Amino acid sequence: MLSKTSLVARSAGALKQNALRIFASRQNSTLAESASLNVLSPYKVYKLDDGPPESVEVTRDDGLKFYRQMQTVRRMETAAGNLYKEKIIRGFCHLYSGQEAICVGMEAGLRPTDAIITAYRAHGWTYMRGVSVLGVLAELTGRQSGCAKGKGGSMHMYTDNFYGGNGIVGAQVPLGAGIGFAMKYQGTDNLCVALYGDGAANQGQMFEAYNMAKLWDIPCIFVCENNGFGMGTPVERASASTEYYTRGDYIPGIWVDGMDVLGVREATRWAAEYCRAGKGPLLMECATYRYHGHSMSDPGTSYRTRDEIQEVRQKRDPITGFRERLLTNNLATPEELKKIDVEVRKEVDEAVAKAKTDAELSAPNLYYNIYKQIPEDYKRISRWGGTHESIIIV
């Protein structure tokens, strides 16, 4: 039997909890459904009469969604970094931490039927194109629940209308122009986004792709994710012109703050409408920053100071900055955002556990998924004996 003191304490605790629930309910009832915000940095345009609007409308639902997506990409990349340090992920691994506003913002400004092709810093893009956290992390650890069943690894992840990360510097850009050409040839109004880094911006095939895209008015948005460094070389030491949005010459361009998810979304919407109107290609430069080195083999501190990285984290971080905007504009409560943080952590932790323990594919599976369609008379006998019944891509 509870003592009088215990009963009083329990009653007081219940009253406190009830008061908190009432307070939260009142807070939620006064939350704004939407807000009109200015982009963090003015757009810059090249060879354009106008540009995206600098006042953007964001709904409460979209704000919470963008926050969750950026947090998921950030935590997923942190998990990937830890798995690499534990030697569970091997080979190459290029993290996207710091650049989350680009993949989240651009995806919000596109259609699912639009195509995307990018370079090797592709984990966040793979997730945003519909692959689960487990699908990304298990692919990195070489397990069968990976999006390519563990065969592709960090730089070769694919899904519907996502033509993957590509390991050859700059080579994805002419491929993206080709995808955009196919979409035009098929008579759709879809477009292709071809992403590359500032380190690839001086490659010769870039300018060949620009020429063909403009010549044939291909619906393609060429996006330079300018994170300040090509491997360990600052952009100022690598490029005679660091205004990458102007370097299409005869192709118009837009500069956008790549740490502002709303600015990226609005610029992408505007660029997509431009391309869908049959005006041809467009260049976009997203000014961003990566918190880690070029890859996991690069500590990232020999060509920049730790203080520089910390200053960007404190003043320009795309997630904490957006969090403050949600709170300041009464689009979310601290409790809601904390709940999202907890849910994201749980999702990623569960994916990490599975990515560590899931089975690897058996050796015969090396021969599967090679051909899209197999000739009727095709028959292959494996060195392990038997015929491959499942050699068609799934």
C-alpha positions as CSV (number, residue, x, y, z in Angstrom):
1,M,0.0,0.0,0.0
2,L,1.3,3.4,-1.0
3,S,2.1,5.9,1.8
4,K,0.4,9.3,2.0
5,T,3.6,11.0,0.9
6,S,3.9,8.7,-2.1
7,L,0.2,9.4,-3.1
8,V,0.8,13.1,-2.9
9,A,4.0,12.9,-5.0
10,R,2.2,10.7,-7.6
11,S,-0.7,13.1,-7.7
12,A,1.6,16.1,-8.1
13,G,3.5,14.3,-10.9
14,A,0.2,13.5,-12.7
15,L,-0.8,17.2,-12.4
16,K,2.5,18.3,-13.8
17,Q,2.3,15.9,-16.8
18,N,-1.3,17.1,-17.5
19,A,-0.2,20.7,-17.3
20,L,2.6,20.0,-19.8
21,R,0.2,18.3,-22.2
22,I,-2.2,21.3,-22.0
23,F,0.7,23.7,-22.6
24,A,1.9,21.7,-25.6
25,S,-1.6,21.5,-27.0
26,R,-2.0,25.3,-26.7
27,Q,1.4,25.7,-28.3
28,N,0.4,23.5,-31.2
29,S,-2.9,25.2,-31.6
30,T,-1.1,28.6,-32.2
31,L,1.5,27.2,-34.6
32,A,1.5,28.8,-38.1
33,E,0.4,26.6,-41.0
34,S,2.8,28.4,-43.3
35,A,5.2,31.3,-43.4
36,S,6.7,33.6,-46.0
37,L,10.5,33.8,-45.6
38,N,13.3,35.4,-47.5
39,V,16.2,33.3,-48.9
40,L,19.3,33.5,-46.8
41,S,21.5,35.0,-49.6
42,P,20.3,36.9,-52.7
43,Y,20.5,34.9,-56.0
44,K,23.0,35.9,-58.6
45,V,22.0,35.4,-62.3
46,Y,23.9,35.3,-65.5
47,K,22.4,36.0,-68.9
48,L,18.9,36.0,-67.5
49,D,16.4,38.8,-67.4
50,D,15.0,37.6,-64.0
51,G,15.5,34.9,-61.5
52,P,13.8,32.9,-58.8
53,P,11.7,34.9,-56.2
54,E,13.7,35.7,-53.1
55,S,10.6,35.5,-50.9
56,V,9.5,31.9,-50.5
57,E,6.5,30.3,-49.0
58,V,7.0,27.2,-46.7
59,T,4.3,25.2,-45.1
60,R,4.6,23.7,-41.6
61,D,4.4,20.2,-43.1
62,D,7.1,20.8,-45.6
63,G,9.3,22.4,-43.0
64,L,9.1,19.4,-40.7
65,K,9.7,17.1,-43.7
66,F,12.8,19.0,-44.9
67,Y,14.2,19.0,-41.3
68,R,13.7,15.2,-41.0
69,Q,15.2,14.5,-44.4
70,M,18.3,16.6,-43.7
71,Q,18.7,15.1,-40.2
72,T,18.4,11.6,-41.7
73,V,21.1,12.3,-44.3
74,R,23.4,13.8,-41.7
75,R,23.0,10.9,-39.2
76,M,23.3,8.3,-42.0
77,E,26.6,9.8,-43.1
78,T,27.9,10.0,-39.6
79,A,27.0,6.3,-39.3
80,A,28.8,5.6,-42.5
81,G,31.9,7.4,-41.3
82,N,31.9,5.3,-38.1
83,L,31.4,2.1,-40.0
84,Y,34.4,3.0,-42.1
85,K,36.5,3.7,-39.1
86,E,35.5,0.2,-37.8
87,K,36.7,-1.2,-41.1
88,I,33.2,-2.6,-41.8
89,I,33.0,-0.4,-44.9
90,R,36.1,-0.7,-47.1
91,G,37.3,1.0,-50.2
92,F,36.3,4.5,-51.1
93,C,33.7,6.5,-49.1
94,H,32.9,10.1,-49.7
95,L,30.6,11.7,-47.2
96,Y,27.9,14.4,-47.8
97,S,27.8,16.0,-44.4
98,G,27.3,19.7,-44.6
99,Q,25.7,19.6,-48.1
100,E,22.3,18.2,-47.1
101,A,20.3,21.3,-48.1
102,I,21.2,20.7,-51.7
103,C,19.8,17.2,-52.2
104,V,16.8,17.9,-50.0
105,G,16.0,21.3,-51.6
106,M,16.5,20.1,-55.1
107,E,14.4,17.0,-54.7
108,A,11.6,19.2,-53.4
109,G,11.8,21.3,-56.5
110,L,11.7,18.4,-59.0
111,R,9.3,15.7,-60.1
112,P,9.9,12.0,-59.3
113,T,9.9,11.5,-63.1
114,D,12.9,13.9,-63.5
115,A,16.2,12.2,-63.7
116,I,19.3,12.8,-61.5
117,I,22.9,11.7,-62.1
118,T,25.7,12.7,-59.8
119,A,29.3,12.0,-58.8
120,Y,30.7,9.8,-56.1
121,R,29.4,11.9,-53.1
122,A,26.1,10.1,-53.7
123,H,24.7,8.7,-50.4
124,G,22.4,11.6,-49.6
125,W,21.1,11.7,-53.2
126,T,20.4,8.0,-53.2
127,Y,18.3,8.3,-50.0
128,M,16.4,11.3,-51.4
129,R,15.6,9.4,-54.6
130,G,13.8,6.7,-52.5
131,V,16.3,4.2,-51.3
132,S,16.0,3.5,-47.5
133,V,18.7,4.2,-45.0
134,L,19.3,0.4,-44.8
135,G,19.5,0.3,-48.6
136,V,22.4,2.8,-48.5
137,L,24.3,1.5,-45.4
138,A,24.0,-2.1,-46.4
139,E,25.3,-1.3,-49.8
140,L,28.3,0.3,-48.2
141,T,28.9,-2.7,-46.1
142,G,28.5,-5.1,-49.1
143,R,25.4,-6.9,-47.8
144,Q,22.5,-8.3,-49.7
145,S,19.9,-5.8,-48.3
146,G,21.9,-3.0,-50.1
147,C,20.2,-1.2,-53.0
148,A,22.5,-3.0,-55.4
149,K,22.7,-6.1,-53.2
150,G,26.1,-5.1,-52.0
151,K,27.7,-5.2,-55.5
152,G,28.0,-1.5,-56.1
153,G,29.4,0.0,-52.9
154,S,29.7,3.7,-52.3
155,M,30.1,5.1,-55.8
156,H,27.6,2.9,-57.6
157,M,24.1,3.2,-56.2
158,Y,21.0,3.4,-58.4
159,T,17.2,3.5,-58.3
160,D,14.4,4.6,-60.5
161,N,15.3,7.8,-62.3
162,F,18.5,8.0,-60.4
163,Y,21.5,7.2,-62.6
164,G,23.8,6.8,-59.7
165,G,27.0,8.1,-58.3
166,N,29.8,7.9,-60.8
167,G,33.5,7.5,-60.0
168,I,35.1,9.1,-63.0
169,V,35.5,12.8,-62.3
170,G,33.1,14.8,-64.5
171,A,32.1,11.9,-66.7
172,Q,28.5,12.0,-65.4
173,V,27.9,15.4,-67.0
174,P,27.8,14.2,-70.6
175,L,25.9,11.2,-69.5
176,G,23.3,13.6,-67.9
177,A,23.1,15.5,-71.2
178,G,22.4,12.2,-72.9
179,I,19.6,11.4,-70.4
180,G,18.1,14.8,-71.0
181,F,18.3,14.3,-74.7
182,A,16.5,11.0,-74.4
183,M,13.7,12.6,-72.4
184,K,13.3,15.3,-75.1
185,Y,13.4,12.6,-77.9
186,Q,10.7,10.7,-76.2
187,G,8.4,13.7,-76.1
188,T,8.2,14.1,-72.4
189,D,8.6,17.4,-70.4
190,N,10.9,15.7,-67.9
191,L,14.4,16.9,-67.4
192,C,17.8,15.7,-66.1
193,V,19.9,17.2,-63.3
194,A,23.6,16.5,-63.7
195,L,25.6,17.3,-60.6
196,Y,29.4,17.7,-60.3
197,G,31.8,19.3,-57.9
198,D,34.1,22.3,-58.3
199,G,37.0,20.0,-58.8
200,A,35.4,18.6,-61.9
201,A,34.4,22.0,-63.3
202,N,37.6,22.3,-65.4
203,Q,37.3,19.0,-67.2
204,G,37.1,19.2,-70.9
205,Q,34.0,16.9,-71.3
206,M,32.0,19.5,-69.3
207,F,32.3,22.0,-72.0
208,E,31.6,19.5,-74.7
209,A,28.4,18.6,-72.9
210,Y,27.5,22.3,-72.5
211,N,27.9,22.8,-76.3
212,M,25.7,19.8,-77.3
213,A,23.1,20.7,-74.7
214,K,22.8,24.3,-75.9
215,L,23.0,23.3,-79.6
216,W,20.0,20.9,-79.2
217,D,18.2,22.8,-76.4
218,I,18.4,19.7,-74.1
219,P,16.3,20.0,-70.9
220,C,19.3,19.6,-68.5
221,I,20.2,21.5,-65.3
222,F,24.0,21.3,-64.8
223,V,24.6,21.8,-61.1
224,C,28.0,22.6,-59.6
225,E,28.1,21.7,-55.9
226,N,30.9,24.1,-55.0
227,N,32.1,22.9,-51.6
228,G,35.2,25.0,-51.8
229,F,37.8,22.3,-52.4
230,G,38.7,19.9,-55.2
231,M,40.1,17.2,-53.1
232,G,42.6,19.3,-51.0
233,T,42.9,22.2,-53.4
234,P,41.0,25.4,-52.8
235,V,38.9,26.7,-55.7
236,E,41.0,29.9,-56.0
237,R,44.1,27.8,-56.8
238,A,42.4,25.6,-59.3
239,S,40.1,27.9,-61.3
240,A,40.9,31.1,-63.1
241,S,37.2,31.9,-62.7
242,T,35.4,30.7,-59.5
243,E,32.0,32.0,-60.6
244,Y,31.0,28.6,-61.8
245,Y,27.4,29.6,-62.6
246,T,28.8,31.8,-65.5
247,R,31.1,29.2,-67.0
248,G,28.6,27.8,-69.4
249,D,29.4,30.9,-71.6
250,Y,26.3,30.9,-73.8
251,I,24.2,29.0,-71.2
252,P,22.5,31.1,-68.6
253,G,23.3,30.5,-64.9
254,I,22.1,31.0,-61.3
255,W,24.1,31.1,-58.1
256,V,22.3,30.0,-54.9
257,D,23.3,29.6,-51.3
258,G,23.6,25.8,-51.0
259,M,23.2,25.9,-47.2
260,D,19.7,27.2,-47.5
261,V,17.2,24.4,-48.2
262,L,14.4,26.8,-49.1
263,G,16.6,28.9,-51.5
264,V,17.7,25.7,-53.2
265,R,14.1,24.5,-53.6
266,E,12.9,27.7,-55.1
267,A,15.9,28.0,-57.5
268,T,15.3,24.4,-58.6
269,R,11.6,25.0,-59.2
270,W,12.4,28.1,-61.3
271,A,15.2,26.3,-63.3
272,A,12.9,23.3,-63.9
273,E,10.2,25.6,-65.3
274,Y,12.8,27.2,-67.5
275,C,13.9,23.9,-69.0
276,R,10.4,22.5,-69.4
277,A,9.5,25.6,-71.4
278,G,11.9,24.4,-74.1
279,K,14.5,27.1,-73.4
280,G,17.3,24.6,-73.2
281,P,19.9,24.0,-70.5
282,L,20.7,26.0,-67.4
283,L,23.7,26.1,-65.1
284,M,23.3,26.3,-61.3
285,E,26.0,26.8,-58.7
286,C,25.2,25.8,-55.1
287,A,27.8,27.3,-52.7
288,T,28.2,24.8,-49.9
289,Y,30.8,23.3,-47.6
290,R,31.8,19.7,-46.7
291,Y,32.7,19.0,-43.0
292,H,34.8,15.9,-43.7
293,G,37.8,15.4,-46.0
294,H,37.4,14.6,-49.7
295,S,37.1,11.0,-48.8
296,M,37.5,9.0,-45.6
297,S,41.2,8.6,-46.4
298,D,41.6,12.4,-46.2
299,P,41.5,13.9,-42.7
300,G,40.6,17.3,-44.2
301,T,42.7,19.4,-41.9
302,S,46.0,19.8,-43.8
303,Y,44.6,22.4,-46.2
304,R,42.2,24.1,-43.8
305,T,42.0,24.7,-40.1
306,R,39.7,23.0,-37.6
307,D,38.6,26.5,-36.6
308,E,37.4,27.1,-40.2
309,I,35.2,24.0,-40.1
310,Q,33.9,24.8,-36.7
311,E,33.0,28.4,-37.8
312,V,30.9,27.0,-40.7
313,R,29.2,24.5,-38.4
314,Q,28.3,27.3,-36.0
315,K,27.3,30.0,-38.5
316,R,26.1,28.3,-41.7
317,D,25.0,24.8,-40.8
318,P,22.0,23.9,-43.1
319,I,20.3,21.9,-40.4
320,T,20.7,24.0,-37.2
321,G,20.0,27.1,-39.3
322,F,16.8,25.7,-40.6
323,R,15.8,24.5,-37.2
324,E,16.1,28.1,-35.8
325,R,14.0,29.4,-38.7
326,L,11.2,26.9,-38.0
327,L,11.1,27.8,-34.4
328,T,11.4,31.6,-34.9
329,N,8.6,31.6,-37.4
330,N,6.4,29.4,-35.2
331,L,6.3,26.5,-37.7
332,A,7.4,23.9,-35.1
333,T,8.0,23.4,-31.4
334,P,11.3,22.3,-29.8
335,E,9.5,19.1,-28.7
336,E,8.4,18.2,-32.2
337,L,11.9,18.7,-33.5
338,K,13.4,16.7,-30.6
339,K,11.0,13.9,-31.4
340,I,12.1,13.9,-35.0
341,D,15.7,13.7,-33.8
342,V,14.9,10.7,-31.7
343,E,13.0,8.9,-34.5
344,V,15.8,9.5,-37.0
345,R,18.4,8.2,-34.5
346,K,16.4,5.0,-34.0
347,E,15.9,4.5,-37.7
348,V,19.6,4.9,-38.5
349,D,20.7,2.8,-35.5
350,E,18.5,-0.1,-36.6
351,A,19.8,0.2,-40.1
352,V,23.4,0.1,-38.8
353,A,22.7,-3.1,-36.9
354,K,21.2,-4.8,-39.9
355,A,24.0,-3.5,-42.2
356,K,26.5,-5.1,-39.9
357,T,24.8,-8.5,-39.6
358,D,23.0,-9.1,-42.9
359,A,24.3,-11.9,-45.1
360,E,26.6,-11.3,-48.1
361,L,25.6,-12.6,-51.5
362,S,26.8,-16.1,-52.4
363,A,29.5,-16.4,-55.0
364,P,27.2,-17.5,-57.9
365,N,25.4,-14.2,-57.6
366,L,28.4,-12.6,-59.2
367,Y,26.9,-13.7,-62.5
368,Y,23.4,-12.5,-61.8
369,N,21.9,-9.2,-63.0
370,I,24.1,-8.9,-66.0
371,Y,21.6,-8.8,-68.8
372,K,18.4,-6.9,-69.1
373,Q,16.9,-9.4,-71.6
374,I,18.4,-12.8,-72.4
375,P,18.2,-14.5,-75.8
376,E,16.1,-17.7,-75.8
377,D,19.1,-19.9,-76.7
378,Y,21.3,-18.3,-74.0
379,K,22.4,-20.7,-71.4
380,R,25.3,-20.3,-69.0
381,I,26.8,-22.9,-66.7
382,S,28.5,-21.5,-63.7
383,R,31.8,-22.8,-62.3
384,W,29.8,-23.9,-59.2
385,G,27.6,-26.1,-61.3
386,G,24.0,-25.7,-62.5
387,T,22.3,-23.1,-64.7
388,H,21.5,-19.5,-63.8
389,E,17.8,-19.1,-63.7
390,S,17.9,-15.6,-62.4
391,I,20.3,-13.7,-64.6
392,I,17.8,-11.0,-65.6
393,I,18.1,-7.6,-63.9
394,V,15.4,-7.1,-61.2
